[in-house]
Amino acid sequence: MTKIRLYSASVAVLALASLAAPAAAQTVPADQVPTDTPQSGQPQAGAGQTDTAAASTGEPGDIVVTGIRASIRKSIDAKRQSTVIADVLSAEDIGKFPDKNVAEALQRVPGVVINRTFGEGERVSVRGTNVNLTKTLLNGHNVATADWFIEDQLAATRSFNYLTLPAEIVGQLDVYKSPQADVEEGGIGATINVHTRNPLDLARWTVSGSAQAVYSEKSDKFDPQASALVSWKNDAETFGILVGGVYQKRRLRRDGAEVLGYVDGVVNGQAVQVPNLIGSALFKQDRERFGGNIGVQFRPSESLEVNLTGLYSRFNADNFNQNFMAWTSNALGNGGTLTNAAVNANGTVTSGTVTSVPGGRAVVFDAIAREAYAQVWSGDADVLWSPAEGTKLHLKGGYTKAVGNTSSQPFYEGGAPGSFTFDITGRVPQVRYGGGIDPTNPASLAFDFASLNRITNSDNETYAYVDLDQDLHFGAISGLRVGGKFTDHNRRTGFFGTTYGNFFVPLSSSGCGGRACTSADFAGGLTPDDYLDGSALPGTLTSYFQIDQGKLKDILNALPAAARARIINPPENYAIKERTYGGYAMLKLGGTDEQYSGNVGVRVIRTEQRSTGNQVGTGGAGSIDNAFGSYTPITVERAYTDILPSFNLRIPLTDQVTFRFGAGRTVTRPDYTDIVPRVSLNPGALTGDGGDPYVNPFRANQLDMSLEWYPDRETIVAVAGFYKQLKSFIVNTTDREVFPVQTTTPTLSRCTVIPGGDNLYNCAFDINRRSNGAGGTIKGVEVQLQRPLFAGFGVQANYTYADAQADDGTQVPGSSKHAANLVGYFENDWLSARVAYTYRSKFFINIDRAVALNQRATESLDASINLKLTDNVTLTADAVNLTNEKIRLYSGTTDRFRAFYDNGRIFYLGARFKY
């Protein structure tokens, strides 16, 4: 709390000081703002899209502003004219965004937070809601999404992963925080509309690009990044074409220490929680992103405009994760002992010694190589026609598709009996092995298992929209807008695995040159000398033998094709088809004469869903047998309708002060994985998660207010309040369920052999089933200040307080009570620099491996500097996570350790050109 209080005080002092100082450049009067921003919040192609140069050059006699200040002015102008409560973020210049990707840029917006799990932001949360309550649109329509990380591929979320969207194509980001009838449903937290650039908004010939070298501190690697954009339009400005491309590569490393769950135990008659799978984890990844976009714009007259846009982006994400773990659940579940246990006040065993029986396992070493990628396509046609004065017809249609696959997953697992002594009271766990276990010697581990699985994930949508806008002059009613939509969405996840008898048995018996494979056949060197450097405690495991990724792939792929054949893993294969039909009607209120503006309307949406999955462990008619056990395909169909009223009002109290009010009902559909009959299993921890086709959507009533002061075009001081009343949160309910598993190391206290099976056991798993829990509220306040100070210096600051409470007292996922940003910048004709500090307080992530997963408060300090050599060439330098902050996770209470991750710093150096 001290940090937040100090930060709030500093913002208040800074605000008073900055407002007392004169603006560095007084521009046109505050009431003479541009009118090119739409008067409503309707996401539409080109909304708010003007050339940056246009924003930086005023009428004769105006002082010219460029770069950071031009971007701030443009964002403030767009926010001021909006009828909804919204924030706008504009690119500083063509091909340049304030941060290194779109999610990183969005975190500077009030109320928006991110999480840098792998060193970069990938998803965003808004106003105390989870990431899946944020809706992302591309030029006003949904964009398909898929993921590179296997857990996210199996989870099949609706949350958009911004790593697949190159920042270089973006001209403006609109963050809609209050509902409006003509804005796509789905964002209880917010709806974010990503605008790409249009050629008719740019100069006749525009050529820009950048080239950078990126240095990742942990991996100690330099990699290239480049982008380019070419735009042309004819002299009559009736036809234009834009083409952009991007290539980015980065090799990263993440050092980690983990406790992958807690298991039940008894110490001196007291029920306790014992840490399980206490590991030292090393993650490496080669990231490569390339893609491009095209825009064709045809405007033959003032009454007709046609836009054709296309986007392709591929994110290659091959990764290798190794984790040497103390396996508590297997040791104790097979008759081992826990001695010298220390138990804290929360009933957690914080230290002790675990000893396995001779045939059990005290250690397990997993090495998983994943050949992974995610890619997205989008094609869109947009027509705007004005058949008569005051009438506009807007037609939009297109198709978007995303694929996120782990094409191959070579997997090694070794293990051994023995003992380990652990202590989890420090910043990272300490584990010392005994009983013949030498982490640096591959000969001390038996080769227990291997597989070569494949995971697929596809997402696609066909959509069509129609909007009719008619000006009216009936008293307070200034216009009518009506529209309709149709979407056909399909999501499919597949898990195809090699089998124990067909794959592992021949591999283990004769797969290494005609003889049995051992752990030594896969081994390489040791962990890097600087692994967990500066973070490890004296007893932390920092050195263990590594699996050579090349050897692992070569040995597993050398098996005959018949042995490598994959079959369906029934519980983790599912599909969903979702069609929506809807429409809206909205009256526009007020206008110039009335000195207020707003709208009132209603949106009606019909959702039809068909979920397909597999029920495992069945028999009889319709049942299918395979090596993973019997299963029966099942399909569940349902439909529901939502009526979503909304009201927005904008009242200029003076020439410089504006008051806004918004009220409405919103809905967010559950993640796809929540509404299918499926289960994703973790055999090592005997945990998993599953869906339920009858889970209802998130539904909320919300109120929003905002008071904004614009003393000049580059300054805003605003405070906004929000209140969301959710009918039901979607939560996890943990139950014990039995599933068949192929394994050579079963936990016999929870697994029984299946007669006639090939090392097949029925094991009791703790399954987190998604269900509708209690309702609750999310309420809070945002404060923001943007202001040029003096001599080229300026400040941007915001603070958000969000109080999320479930009626039954359970934790609300993704909700941080405090979030803050403080950005200081300097800019003159040849130099611009920026330092940005971000803070996010602790938050609950989800139930993971049957226990709570929480994250401690995070903060970061980033910086950028640009040196203008000529009118066309600028040198650039950027730094991410300058203070080398770490990610720290816990389970329910801060003294129950879950994970520690060190991603290191990232540095960029390069040049940008524009002609």
N, C-alpha and C positions, 0 to 999 in steps of 0.2 A: 504493500500500500504506500510505503514511503516514496517509492519511485514514481507512482502515479501522482501523488500529491505534489511532488517537486515539479513534475512535468506540467501539470495543470497550472501551477503557479507561474512557471516560466512562460507559458503561453499567454497567460493573462497580462503579465508585465510587458511581454513583447507586443501584444495587441495594443496596449495603451501607448507605448512608446511609438509604435509605427503609425498609429492614427494621429498622434500629435505632430508627427513630422510631415512635411509636404511631400506629395508624390513626386517621383523623379521626373515624370513627364506628364503634364496635364493635357489630356486630349479633348475630343469633342464633348459637349455637355452630356451628362449621364443619361438624360432622357432621349438622346439621339442615337439609339442603338440600332445595329443592322437589323434588317427585316428578312434576311435570307434563311433564317432558322425557322422551321415549321412552327406554326402557332399551336399545334397539338403535339402530343407525344407519339403520334403514329409512326412506327418504324417504316420508312420507305426509302427506296434507293436514292442516294444522293442527299438525304436529309442533313442539312448543316454542312454539306461538303463544298467548301469554297477553297480556292487556292490560298496557301499560306501567305503568299505575297499580297493577296487582296486584304488579308487581315492585318498586314503590317504597313500598308500605305493608305493614308487617309485622304481627305479632300485637301485642296490647296490651303496652306496655313496650318495644317495639323502636323504634329511632331510624329515622325516615322518611328515605329518600334518593330523589331524583328526578333527571331529566335525564341527564347524562353518566354519573354514578355508578350510576344505576338500570340504564342500558343495559349498563355493564360488569358489574354484578352478575348480570344476567340471562344474559349471554354466558358468564360463568364458571360459573354453575350448570349451564347446558346442556352445556358442555364436560366438567364434572366427572362428570356422570351417563352420558355416552356410553360405549358399549362399544368403539367404534372410536377410532382416533386422529384427532381432528377439532378444528377451531376453529369458533367460532360468532360471528357478528356480528349485533347487534340494533339496530333503529332506536331513537334516543333518545326519540322521541315520535311521535305519529301524524302521518304526512306529512313527517317530517323524518329525514334520514339524515346520518351524520357528514360525508359528502362530496357533491359535486354530481352524481355519477352512480354506478351500482353498481360499475363497474370501479374508479373512484377510491376507493370505500370499501373494496373488497376488497384493495387494495394495502397496507392497514394490518395485514392478517393475516400472521402469520409464514409465510415461504416464498412469498408471492404478490408478483409484480411486474407492472407494466404498462409500456406505451410510449406517450408522448403525441405521436404523429406529427403530428397536427393540433391540438395543444394540449390534448386531452382523452384520457383512457384509453378504449380501446374493447374490448380483449381482455386476458385475464390468462394468465400463465404461473405454474406452481407447481413448486417444488422442482427447479429446474434443467432443466425440460422446456420444449418449445416450446408455443405457444398451442394447437395442434391436438391436444395430448395432455390437454387439460382438458375434461371433460364437464360441460355445464350442463343442469340439470333445472329445470323449473318445477312446483312442488308435486309433485315425484316423477316427472315424466314428461318426455320429450324435448320441446324446443321448436324449431320450425323457425327457420332463420336465413337471411338474405340480406344483401347489402351494398350500400352506396351508391356506393363507389368502384369505378371501372371495372376496375382491376386485380384487385380482390378479387371482383368479379362474375365475371370470366373464370376466376379461380382456384378458385372454388366450394369453399371450405374447410368443414370441420365446425366450426371454431372459432366460438363464439357472439359476435356483436357486441352488446355491452351498450348501445350507443347507442339500439337499438330497444326497450329495456326501461326504462320510466320508473322512477326510484328511488322515487317517491312511493307506489307500490303495494306496496312491499316491507316486510315486517315482520321478517324474519329471513333470514340467509344461513348455511347450513351448508357447511363445507368439509371433506369426507371425504378423509383422506390415506392411510388404509389400506383395503384391499379387504375387503368383506363380501359373503357369498353373496346377500343379498337387496337389495343396492345395484346399480343399473343398471351394466352394463359400459361401458367406453369411456374411462375416465379414468386413464391410467397416471400422469399428473401428479397429478390430484385429480378428484373429482366434487363439483360445487358445486350445492347444491339451494336454489333461490330460493323462499321461502315468501311467499305473499301473505297479506293479513289476512283473518280470518273474522269475520262480524258477531256471532256468539254469544260471541266472546272479548272484545268491546268493551262499553262501557257501553250502556245501553238506547238512548239517543240520542247519537250522536257526530257532530259537524260540525266539520271542520277544513279549513284551507286556507292558502295562502300567495300572496303577490304580490311580485315582485322586478323590479328593473331590473338588467340585466347590461351592463357596459361592457367592450368588447374593445379593448385598448390599440392594437394595430397597425392595426385598421380605424377606430379612433376613432369607434365607434358605440355608442349605447345601444339596448337591445332589451328587450321585456317577457317575463316568465315568470310563470306562475301555475299553481296546482293546487288541487284541492278533493276532499274525501272526505265522504260522508254514509253513516252506518250506523245501522240501527234493528233492534231485536229486541222481541218481545212480552214481556209481564210474566212469562209462564211460562218464558221463555228456551228455547222449543222451535222458534222460527222467527225468522230474521233475514235481512236483505238489506243489501248494501253496494254502493255505487256510487262510483267515483272517476274523476277526469278530470285531464288535464294539458295545458298548452300552454307551449311554450318556443321562443324565437327567438333566434338569435345570428348576427350578420354578422361573419365572421372574415377575416383576411388573414394570409398566411404569406409572408415574404420568404426566398428561398433562392438558394443558389449550388450548382451541380451539375457533376459529371463523370459522364456516363451510360455508363460502361464504358471499357475499355482495349482497344486493338487491337495486333496484332503489328507490329513494325517492326524495322529493322536500322540500327544506327548504328556506323560504323567496324568493320563485321564482327561486331558483337555483337548478339544477339537481344535486343530490348527490348520493353517495353510502353509504348504512347503513349496519353495521355489523349484520349478521344473525346467529342464533344458537350459541350464546356465551356460551361456556360450560366449565365445569370442568370435565375432563375425567380420569377415572381410568381403566387401562388395566392390567389384570392378565392372565398368561398363564403357563400351564404345558407342557414343551417341553421334548420329549423323542425320541431319535433316536437309532435305532438298525439296523444292517445289516451285510452283509458279502460279500466276493468276493472269487472266486476260479480261479486259473490259472493252466492249464495243458499244458506242453510244451514237444514236441517230436522232437528231432533233430537226426535222425538215421545216417545222413551223412552231409558233408559240403554242399551238394547240395539240401537238403530238410529240411524244418522246418515247423512244424504244431503247432499252438497256439490255444487253446480253453480257452475262458475267460467267466466268468459269474459274474454278480453283482446284489445284491438286497439291497435296503435301504428303510427303512420306517421312516417317521418323524411324530410322533403323536404331535398334536399342539392344543389341547383343550384350548379355551380361553374364557374370560368373560370380556366384555367391558361395562362400565356404564358411562353415560354422562348426567349431569343435565344442561339443556340449556335454555337460554333466547331466546324465539322464536319470533323474530322480524317480519318475513314475515307473519306469521299467525295473529299476533296481528294487524299489519297495514293493511293486506289484507282483514281483516274482519271488517274494520271500526274503528280501534283504532287510537291513536294519538301519535305523536312524539313531545316532548316539550323540551325546554332548550337545544337545539342541538348546539354543537360546531362543526364547519366545518373547516378542515385544507385547505392548499393551493391546495391539490390534489382533493378536492371535496369529501373527506371522512368525515363522521360524526364520530368524535372520542369520543364524550360523549353526553349524553342526557337521557331522561326518556321516556319510551314507556309504554303506558297504553292500555290494550285491552278492548273491549266491554264485557259486562257480559257473553255472550255466547261464546266468543272467547277463545284464549289461549295465555297467556304471557309466559308460561313455558312448556317445554316438557322434560320428563325424560325417556331416552331409556336405557334398560338393555338387552344385547344380549349375550346369552351363545352359543358358537359354538363348536360342537364336530367335530373337523377337523383333517385331516391328509393328507400327501402326501407320495407317494411311487414310486419307480422306479425299473424296472427290465431291464437287458441288457444281451444278450447272443451273442457271436461272435465267428466265426471260421475264422482263418487266416492261409493261406498256402503260403509259399515262396519256390519256386523251381527254381534251376539253371540247365536247361537241357544241357547246354554247357557253356564253359568258356566265360565270358563276357555277358551272357544272364541270365536274371532273370524274372520269372513270379510270379506275386503276385495276389492272389485271396483272397477276403474277403467277407463274408456274415453274416447276423445276423438279430436279431429282438430286438427292445427296446420298452418298454412300461412304461408309467407313469400315475398315477391316483392321483388327488387332489380333495378331497371331503369335504364338510361340511355336514356330515351325518344327522345332526339334528341341528336346530337353534331355541331353545326356546327364545321367544322375548316378553318382557313386555314394554308397553308404558303408562305413566301416564302424566297428564297435568292439567292445571288449568288457569282460567282467573286471572287478576290482573295487576301488574305493576312491572317494574324493571328500575333501574337507572344504567347506565353502563359508563365505562371509559376504553378505550383501548390504552391509551397513554403510559402506563408503560410496563415493560418487560412481564407481564401477565395481562389479563383483570381484572377489578374490576366490580362486579355485586352485587347490593343490591336489594332484592325483597321486594315488598309491596303488598297491596291489599289482605291480608290474606294468602299469600304464605309463608310457613315455610319449607325451604329445609330439616330440620331435622325431620319433622313430616309427615309420610305417609298419614295421614288423610286429609292433605291439598291438595292432588292431587287425581283427579278422575282416575279410571282405564279406559283408553281410548281404548286400543287395545292390541291384542296378536296374535302371529302366531307361527307356528312350521314348517318352511320351510326346504327344502333340496336342496343343490347345488352340482352338479356333474361335474367333468372335467376329460376327458381322452385324452391321447396323445399316439400314437404308430406309429412305422415306421418299415417297412421291407426294407432291403437294400442289394445291391450287388455291388461289385467293382472288376475291373480287371485292372492290370497294367503290362506292358511289358517294361523291361529296357534292352537296348542293348548298349554295349560299341562300340564306333566307333573311327576311327583314320583318320579323313578327315580334315587335317589342324587344324583350330581352333575348330572344332566340335569333342568333345570327347565322346558323347553318345546321344542316342535318347530314350525318354520315351514317351509311349502312353498309354492311358487308357480310360476306360468307366465306367459309373455308372448308376444305376437305384435305385430309392427310391419310396416307396409308403407310404405316410404319411396321418394319419387320426387324426383329432382333433374334439372333441365333448364337448359341454357345455350344461348342463341342469339345469333348475330352476323349482322346483316343490313346489307349495305353498298350504297351507291350505287356506280355503276361509272364508270370513266374516260371511256369513249366516250359514255355516255348522260347523264352528269351534268357532269363537269369540262369536256369539250370545248365544249359549248354555253355553259357559264358563262364560260369564259375567252375565248371568241370574241365573244359578244354578250350576256352576262349582266348588263351594267351599262348600262342604258338603250339597248340595241341595239348597244353597242360592246364591245370587249374590256375585261375587268376588269383593273385594276392594283392593286398593293399600296396605293396611295394611296386607292382607293375604300373600303377597309376601315379605314383609319387613324383613330385618335382623337388624344388628347394623348400626353404622355410619362408615364413611370413616376412615381409619387409622389415629391415632393421628399425625403421621409425614407426612401426605399427603401434597405434595407441600412444604415440610419443606425447608426453606432457599430460596424459590423462590417466594412464595406468597407475595402480597402487602396487606396493611391493609383491603382493600375492596374485596379481592379475595375470592370466595366461596371455602372454604377448608373443610367444614363439611356438609354433607347431608346424608340422610338415604340411606342405601344400599339395594339392592334386594338380598335376600338369594337364591343362585343358586340352592340349593337342593329343596327348596320350589317351585321355578319356574318350575323346571323339573317335580317334583311330581304332581303339579296341572295340568300342561298342558298334561302330559302323562296319567293322570287318566281319561281323556275323552275317550269315546268308540272309537274303531278303526274306525268306520264309520265317526265319527266327525274329526278324525285326518287324514283322507284320503287326499292325496295331488293331485293336478291336475297341468297340465302344465301352466306355466306363459309364454304366447306366445312370447313376445318380447325378452326374455332373454334365449331362447333355439335356438341353432344353431349348425351347423356342417360344416366342410370343409374337402374335400379330395384333396390331392395335390400329383401329381406324377411328378417326374423329370427324364429326360433322358439326358445324357450328355457324353461328352468325351473331351479328350485333347490330344495335341501333343506338346512335348517340346524338344528342342535341348539343350544339355549340352555343355557349351563352356569352353575352356581353360583346365588347369590342371597344373600339377607340372612343366612341361617344359615351359609353357607359362607364369608362375608366375601370372596368374589370373584365375578366374573361374566365371561361371555365367550360365545363361540360358535364352532362349527366347522361348516363346510358346503362345498357344492360347487355351482357354477353351470355349466350346460351350454347353449351357444348355437350354433345353426346359422344360418349366414348364406348367403343365396342372392343373387347379384348378376348383373344383366344390363346390360352396358355397350354403348352404341351411339354410333358416331361415323362419321367419314368418312376414307377413305384417299385422299390427293390424288395427282395425277399419274398416274392409271391410265388404261387404255383397254380396249376390248373389251367383252364381254358384261357387262351390269350397270352400266357406267360412265355417268356423267352429265356433260354438258358445260355449263359456264356461263362468264361473262366472267372469272371468277377462275381458270379452269382446270378440267380434268376431275377427277372424284372418284367413288369407289364407297362407298356406305354399307356399314358392317360392324357386326356384333353379336357380342359375346363373352359367353358365359355360364360361370359357375363357382360353386362352393359350397365351404364349409369349415366345420368344427366346432371349437369351443374348449371345453375342459374347464378350469374355473377354481376350484380349491380355495382355501379361505381359513380362517384361524384367528385369533381375537382373544381377548385375555385382559386383564382389568382386576383388579388386586390392590391393595386399600388396605393399605399397609404400616403406617400409623398412621391416627389420625383425620384427620390433615392431609396425609398423603403418599400418593400413588397412583402405582403403576407400571403401565404398559401395554405390551403386546407384540402385534404383528400380523405375519402372514405370509400370502402368497397369490400367486396368478398373475393377471395382468391383461392386457387386450388393448385396443388402440385401432385401429379400422379406418382405413385411409388416407383422406386427403381425397378427395372425389369426383373432383376434377380429376386426381388421380394414377392413377385406375383406369379411365379412359376413353381410347379411341383418338382423341386430339385433339392439336392444336398451336395455341399462341398465339404470333403472330409480331410482332416489332418491326422493320419494314422499314428504319427509319432507321439502326439499329445492326446490322442483319443478325443478330439474335439471336432466341431464342424459347425456349419451354418446352413440354414435352409429357408425356402420360401413358402408362401401360402397364396394360392390364386385368389382367395377371397379377402385379402387385405385391401382396405379402402384407402383412398387418397388422403393426403394432408389437405385439410380445408381450414381456412382462417378468415375471420373478419378483422379488418384493420382500419386504424385511424392514423392520419399523418398531418402534421402541421409544420410550417417553416416560416421564420421571420428573417428577412434578408436585407442587408444594407449595402448599397452600391454607391459610395461617395464619388467614384470615378470608374472608368471602364476597365481599370486594372486592379480594382480593389473589391473584395467582398468580405463582409463579416456576417455570418449567418448562424442561427441556432435552429435545430429541427428536432421535433419530438415524434416518436412513433409508438404505436401500441398494436400488437397482433394477438388476437385471441384464437388459439388453435383448438379445433374440435377434438382432434386426436393426434398424438405423436405416434409414428411408427417405431416400435421398439423391439428389442430382442427378448424372447422368453426362452429360458434354458430348460431343456428336458433331456432325459437320458433315453436314447434310441439305439437299436441294435442294427448294425450293417455288416455285410461280409467284407473281409479284407484279406489279401494275400500278403503274408509276411513270414519271415524266418525268426523274428524276435517279438513274439506276442507278449502282451502284458496279461499273464494268466489269471490275474484276479478279475479281469474284465473281458476276457476272450475265451471262447470255447471252440474246439475244433469242429469243423463241418465234415462228417463222414464222407469219404469218397472224393473230397476236394483236394486240390493241388496246393498244399500249404494254405488252405482257405479256412478262416476263422470267422465266427460271429462275435463281434466286439461291441461292447457298450460304449457309445460315444455321447459326450455332452454336446447337444445340438442347440444352437441359438436359432430359434424359429422367429421369423418376422411376424409381428402381429400389431393390431391397433391397441395402443395403450391409452392411458388417460390423456385428457386435453391439458391445456396450460396457456401461459401467456409469455410473450416476449415484449418487453417495453424498454424504452431508453431514450437517449438524447444524443444529438450530434452537434458539435461546435466546430466551426471552421473560420479560418482567416487566410486571405491571400492579399499581399500588399507589397508594392515596390517601396523601398525605404529611401536610400540616398546613394548617390555616386555609383549607381549600377547594382547596388545590393537589393535583395528582396527576400521575402519569407512566405512560405506556405505552411500552415499548421492546421491540424484537426485532431479532435478527440471524440471518441464514441464510447458511451456507456450503454451496455445492453444487459438487461436482467431477464434471463430465461428461466421460467419456473414451470415444471410439470405438476399437475394437480396431485399426483400420487407421490411426489417427492423424489422421483428418479431423476438422474442427470440427463440434460438435454444435449445431444451430440453437436459438436462444432461451435458451441457458444462460448466466446470469451467475454467476460464482463467489461474489460477495459481494452481499448485499442487506440493507438496514437501515432501520429506522423508529424515530424518536424523537418522541414526542408528549407535550407538556406541556399541562395543562389547569388551569383555575381555575373554581370554581363556588360560588355562594352562592344565596340565595333569589331574587335579582333579576338576577344577572349570571352568564353562563357564557362562557368564552373558551377557545380551543384554538389551539396552534401545532404544526404537524406537519412534520417534516423526513423526506425519503425519499431513499435512495441506492441506486443499482443500478450494478454494475460493468459493464465492456464485455462485449459478446456478439456472436456471429455470427448474422446474420439468415438468409441463404440465399445461393444462387448466383443472381446477377441479371445479365442481359446477359452471360452466359458467364464472369463473374468473381465473386469472393467479395464479399459485402456485409456489413460489420460496423458496429457502433455503439459509439462511445466511452461511457465511464461517464456516467450522468445523475444529477442530483440536483434536488430541488425543495423549496421552503419554502412551505407553505400555511397559512392562518389563518382563523379564524372567531370571531365574537363575537355573543352574543345578549343583548339587554337586555329584561327582563321589565317591561312597563308596567303590566299588570294580570294577574289570573289567566287571562285569556283572550287577551291580545294581547302579542306579543313582537316587538321590532325585531331584524332580522338583518343581518349583514354578513359577507361571505366574500371571500377573495382566493386566487387560484391562481397559482403560479409567481411569488411575490413577488420573488425574486432575479433574475428574467428570464433563466433558464437557456436555453441553445440546444441543439439536437440536432446532433450531429456524426457523420458516417458516413465510413468508410474502406473500402478494398478489400484485405483480407488483412493488410497491414501498415499501421501508423498513418501512415506517410509517403506512402501512396498515397491521395490525397484522393478522396472520393466525393460528399459533400454536406454542406451547412450550412443549417439551418433556424431561423428566428426566428419563434416564434408569439406572443411578447409575453405580457403579464400579462392576467388576467381578474379583474374585480371585480363583486361582487353586493351590492345593497342593497335591503332590503325589509322585509316584516312577515309574521308568521305568526299565525293565530288558531285557537282551539279552544274549542268549547262542548260 
